[in-house]
Amino acid sequence: MHTSGQQTCGKSLAENSVLPAKLGELISAMADNLEVHRKALDLTDPNSQAEYDAYEKLLKDLRQIAAQLSVTANEMAGYRDLPMGRHEEKAMTHPRVRDAFEHFV
């Protein structure tokens, strides 16, 4: 039985959804910066054209990454009410679990 005040993995996922959301905003801002810079390039110069082409590809990639981070953040937030499953205590106390968490934090 789970109470509304009990911390669950679903609630943790929802709380941590802020991270991919913020990363998506950061990546989107980076793309915005490249897009604005790209408009200042003189395309009659071959070096500028090469730079423009590089930005074109990067913009596509960055926009795709930002969109996927947003989708992932929304999915994570949607798991807030995910029922708590049974966890094996031995597996949860393994040093790899602690190390992964410390690395994340």
Secondary structure in CASP SS format (residue, H / E / C, confidence):
PFRMAT SS
TARGET T0000
AUTHOR 0000-0000-0000
METHOD secondary structure of the structure
MODEL  1
M C 1.00
H C 1.00
T C 1.00
S C 1.00
G C 1.00
Q C 1.00
Q C 1.00
T C 1.00
C H 1.00
G H 1.00
K H 1.00
S H 1.00
L H 1.00
A H 1.00
E H 1.00
N H 1.00
S C 1.00
V H 1.00
L H 1.00
P H 1.00
A H 1.00
K H 1.00
L H 1.00
G H 1.00
E H 1.00
L H 1.00
I H 1.00
S H 1.00
A H 1.00
M H 1.00
A H 1.00
D H 1.00
N H 1.00
L H 1.00
E H 1.00
V H 1.00
H H 1.00
R H 1.00
K C 1.00
A C 1.00
L C 1.00
D C 1.00
L C 1.00
T C 1.00
D C 1.00
P H 1.00
N H 1.00
S H 1.00
Q H 1.00
A H 1.00
E H 1.00
Y H 1.00
D H 1.00
A H 1.00
Y H 1.00
E H 1.00
K H 1.00
L H 1.00
L H 1.00
K H 1.00
D H 1.00
L H 1.00
R H 1.00
Q H 1.00
I H 1.00
A H 1.00
A H 1.00
Q H 1.00
L H 1.00
S H 1.00
V H 1.00
T H 1.00
A H 1.00
N H 1.00
E H 1.00
M H 1.00
A H 1.00
G H 1.00
Y C 1.00
R C 1.00
D C 1.00
L C 1.00
P C 1.00
M C 1.00
G C 1.00
R C 1.00
H C 1.00
E C 1.00
E H 1.00
K H 1.00
A H 1.00
M H 1.00
T C 1.00
H C 1.00
P H 1.00
R H 1.00
V H 1.00
R H 1.00
D H 1.00
A H 1.00
F H 1.00
E H 1.00
H H 1.00
F H 1.00
V C 1.00
END
